Amino acid sequence: MRRFYPDVEDGLVSRVLFVTLPDQFGKPMPLWKEMSGDQKAEMDIALERLNEVSLVGDEVQPEHMLNLDYLNKELEKWIKAQQIEAVNQDDRTRDVFCRRAAVVGFRAGMLAHFLYRGKKVTPTIRRNVTQFAIWVANNMLNQHLLRFNIQGTGSNVNAYEEVYKKLKDTFTREDVENVLLALGKESSVKQVIYKWRLLGAIEIIDEGVSGVRNRKTFTKFKKIKK
């Protein structure tokens, strides 16, 4: 799996709904039952209905509109709940993947809603569709949380956020060096300080300068809250 999805943040990962298969170690091959005639007939009817509004022969069909405001509202609530949890747990992985999981859940709910067509859309049907959509979204999100971990905001914004978070609101170059060593980072203090100043994440609040060639003896920095 890692060979197919080496980069957790390239966008492809969030478009895949992973499923964990039960461990079959030491177990016989599972036997699958044949579908009954009634089950096959029901599936054929559903596929025919889906084809009628998508592709007939080689001809793409016109847009087919569905009113899914009720489903949108419930999934918006679900996203907000996931984001609150992400903030409470400082979990950027949940924050990143919950959006795409909600989209996939919505699409599953859309199919379920369509397949109820012919029946009056009752509160029970809306509840069933919503529960199914959220079940899909939860499963997708949980599988991503099991497999991937997104640290910080990504290297394209702040490559040293992990170091930044471990420092106090005011710190020195020596403090940065100690945290880099503790985390096993090989970047130089000079490089890290330069990137933070470029980002506008820190400012100099105190400097000590000797009289010999104006040599700096120490520099104290302060985090800039945004």
PELIN-V595816 format. One record per backbone hydrogen bond with DSSP energy under -1.0 kcal/mol. CO is the residue of the C=O (numbers start at 1). NH is the residue of the N-H. E is the energy in kcal/mol with one decimal. If there is no record, write none. Layout:
co=CO nh=NH e=E
co=CO nh=NH e=E
This chain:
co=1 nh=5 e=-2.1
co=7 nh=10 e=-1.3
co=12 nh=15 e=-1.8
co=13 nh=16 e=-1.6
co=24 nh=27 e=-2.3
co=36 nh=40 e=-2.3
co=37 nh=41 e=-2.3
co=38 nh=42 e=-2.4
co=39 nh=43 e=-2.2
co=40 nh=44 e=-2.4
co=41 nh=45 e=-2.1
co=42 nh=46 e=-2.0
co=43 nh=47 e=-2.5
co=44 nh=48 e=-2.3
co=45 nh=49 e=-2.1
co=46 nh=50 e=-2.1
co=47 nh=51 e=-2.5
co=48 nh=52 e=-1.9
co=51 nh=54 e=-1.2
co=54 nh=61 e=-2.4
co=56 nh=59 e=-2.2
co=59 nh=56 e=-2.4
co=68 nh=72 e=-2.3
co=69 nh=73 e=-2.3
co=70 nh=74 e=-1.5
co=71 nh=75 e=-2.2
co=72 nh=76 e=-2.1
co=73 nh=77 e=-1.8
co=74 nh=78 e=-1.7
co=75 nh=79 e=-2.4
co=76 nh=80 e=-2.2
co=77 nh=81 e=-2.2
co=78 nh=82 e=-2.1
co=79 nh=83 e=-2.5
co=80 nh=84 e=-2.2
co=81 nh=85 e=-2.0
co=82 nh=86 e=-2.4
co=83 nh=87 e=-2.4
co=84 nh=88 e=-2.4
co=85 nh=89 e=-2.1
co=86 nh=91 e=-2.9
co=91 nh=95 e=-1.5
co=92 nh=96 e=-2.5
co=93 nh=97 e=-2.3
co=94 nh=98 e=-2.0
co=97 nh=101 e=-2.1
co=98 nh=102 e=-1.9
co=99 nh=103 e=-1.7
co=100 nh=104 e=-2.4
co=101 nh=105 e=-2.6
co=102 nh=106 e=-2.4
co=103 nh=107 e=-2.1
co=104 nh=108 e=-2.1
co=105 nh=109 e=-2.4
co=106 nh=110 e=-2.6
co=107 nh=111 e=-2.0
co=108 nh=112 e=-2.2
co=109 nh=113 e=-2.9
co=110 nh=114 e=-2.4
co=111 nh=115 e=-2.4
co=114 nh=117 e=-2.0
co=116 nh=119 e=-1.9
co=120 nh=122 e=-1.5
co=122 nh=126 e=-2.4
co=123 nh=127 e=-2.3
co=124 nh=128 e=-2.5
co=125 nh=129 e=-2.7
co=126 nh=130 e=-2.5
co=127 nh=131 e=-2.7
co=128 nh=132 e=-2.1
co=129 nh=133 e=-2.5
co=130 nh=134 e=-2.6
co=131 nh=135 e=-2.1
co=132 nh=136 e=-2.3
co=133 nh=137 e=-2.3
co=134 nh=138 e=-2.9
co=135 nh=139 e=-2.2
co=136 nh=140 e=-2.5
co=137 nh=141 e=-2.6
co=138 nh=142 e=-2.8
co=139 nh=143 e=-2.0
co=140 nh=144 e=-1.7
co=141 nh=145 e=-2.4
co=142 nh=146 e=-1.7
co=143 nh=147 e=-1.1
co=144 nh=148 e=-2.6
co=154 nh=157 e=-2.0
co=154 nh=158 e=-1.7
co=158 nh=161 e=-1.3
co=160 nh=164 e=-2.5
co=161 nh=165 e=-2.6
co=169 nh=223 e=-2.8
co=171 nh=221 e=-3.5
co=172 nh=176 e=-1.8
co=173 nh=177 e=-2.5
co=174 nh=178 e=-2.2
co=175 nh=179 e=-2.0
co=176 nh=180 e=-2.5
co=177 nh=181 e=-2.2
co=178 nh=182 e=-2.1
co=179 nh=183 e=-2.0
co=180 nh=185 e=-2.8
co=188 nh=192 e=-2.1
co=189 nh=193 e=-2.8
co=190 nh=194 e=-2.1
co=191 nh=195 e=-2.2
co=192 nh=196 e=-2.2
co=193 nh=197 e=-2.3
co=194 nh=198 e=-2.3
co=195 nh=199 e=-2.1
co=196 nh=201 e=-2.8
co=201 nh=224 e=-2.9
co=203 nh=222 e=-2.5
co=206 nh=220 e=-3.1
co=208 nh=217 e=-3.6
co=208 nh=218 e=-1.2
co=212 nh=215 e=-1.5
co=215 nh=210 e=-3.4
co=218 nh=208 e=-2.6
co=220 nh=205 e=-2.6
co=220 nh=206 e=-1.4
co=221 nh=171 e=-2.0
co=222 nh=203 e=-1.9
